[in-house]
Amino acid sequence: MKYFIKTFGCQMNFSDSERIAGKLEEIGYKSASNDKEADLIILNTCSVRQSAEDRVWGAVNNYKKKKLYPRNSKIIVTGCIAKRKKVVEKMDKVDIFLDIKDLNKLPKLLNQNGIQAKNTNDYFQIKPKYQNSFTAYVPIMTGCDNFCSYCIVPFTRGRETSRPMEEILEEVKGLVKQGYKEIWLLGQNVNSYINHERIKSELKTNKGSDFVILLEEINKLPGKFWIRFVSSHPKDMGDNLIKVISHNGHITPYVHLALQSGDNETLRKMNRHYTCEDYLKLVKKIRKAIPDVFLATDIIVGFPGETQKQFLNTVKIFKQARFSMVYINKYSPREGTASFKMKDNVSMAEKDRRAKELNRALSKIALDNNKKLVGRQLEVLIDGRAKDGLYIGKDKSYRSVKIKSEKDLIGQFIRVKIKKAFDYGLEGEIVILDL
Ligand code: SF4
C-alpha cells in the first residue's frame, strides 16, 4: 500500500506531513512518487486564507470527479481545515477527516488491525520521516493564545502546548549526529515556548524565557549546523532573545517578525498588542545587536476599514524598517474570528493594488540591501537547483544565493564570493567547497 501527501501552507504543516509519513511507514505504507500511484492521498491543509481553503476543496473534487484512480484511493484531509465544521459538512467526498493531534488514531481509522503502530499518545513523540538529509523541521510548540482578530489558528490548532525541552534537545542532537545542517524550530509562537518540566520541578533558574534557555542549550552543542526559528510575535521578542541570536553561534541572524500593519488604529483592531513605535524601537535594537540580520515580516493589506491613509502608514514604516522579505496577504474574512463581524469593505481590486505597491517598495529596498553585499564572501548551504540550472541556497542570514557548478552540491556548505545583486537574491562564485 502506498501513500502520497500534498502539503498546503506553512512550515508547521510541512513538519506535520513528516510526522504523518513517519506514522504511515510504521504501519507498513510506502511513499508513492505521485498521487496516481497512491492508495491513500493525504491533503494536509491550511485555512488561514480563503484561497488556500478553496484550493483544497478543488483538489478533493478533482480526485473524486475525474475517477483517475483505479485503486479507488482513500482521501484523508488533515490540518487546519479538518477542524472547521462547515468545511467538513461541505466536503462529503472525503473519507477521513483527521485532527493532527489525533495522528496516533490513524492506523485504527485505516483498519490496520494486524500491524501494530507504536502506542504514543503524544503527537510530538511521533517519529518523523524527514524530507531530505540536510534540512529538518522540529516542532517545539503548537497552538496560539493570542487571538489576533483576523486569525483562525487559535480555533483550529487550539491553545498553546509546548514540548518538553529534553525531548527537543534529543531530537536536535540526533539530527546533528546524522549530519543535518539546517534545523528549523517551529511553532505558531516560538518565543512563548514554555518548559513545563522546569515549572513542575519548580526550578527557579529561569533567568530569561524558556525559549532563550533552549537556544542557549542548543548553542552549546558541537558540530557545524544552523538553527532557524519561526514564528516570533513582536510582543515576546525580549532583549535576551536578541542577545542569543547576536552571539553568532548556531542560531542564525534570521528574524521573522510579523508587523501585519503600520497603522496603530488597525493594529488595535487586529488585537496585536503593540504600536508602530514599539515595533520600530524593536527593529532598531535588533539591527544594533545583529548587524547582519535578515528581517522578514508579514503584512495584511485591506483589513476591514483600512483607509488609503492607513495603508500609506504601512508603506512608511515599511521603508523605515527596511525589510529584506515580506509575505503580503490580502485580507480574507474567516468565519469564527472577531474580524469576521467587521465589514470587509476594501475591494479585491484595491487589495491587489496595495499588495503591488508594497511589493514595489520591497523590490527597491531588497535591491539596495543586496547591492551592499557585492564583493563579500558568504557561507551558503546549497538546497536545490533553480530553473536556469544554477545551484541555489541560503546564507546564514537566509539570503538566496545562486552559483554555477559542475559538481552536485546539494546539501553542502560552501563559501561564495558575491558578484551580482538582484532584488530577490544574489549570484556569486565558489571560493571554498565543503566547509
Ligand atoms: S499570533 Fe496571531 S496571527 Fe499568529 S497564530 Fe496567533 S492568532 Fe494567529
Boltz pocket constraint, residues with backbone or C-beta under 6 A from the ligand:
constraints:
  - pocket:
      binder: B
      contacts: [[A, 144], [A, 145], [A, 146], [A, 147], [A, 148], [A, 151], [A, 152], [A, 153], [A, 154], [A, 188], [A, 189], [A, 233]]
      max_distance: 6.0
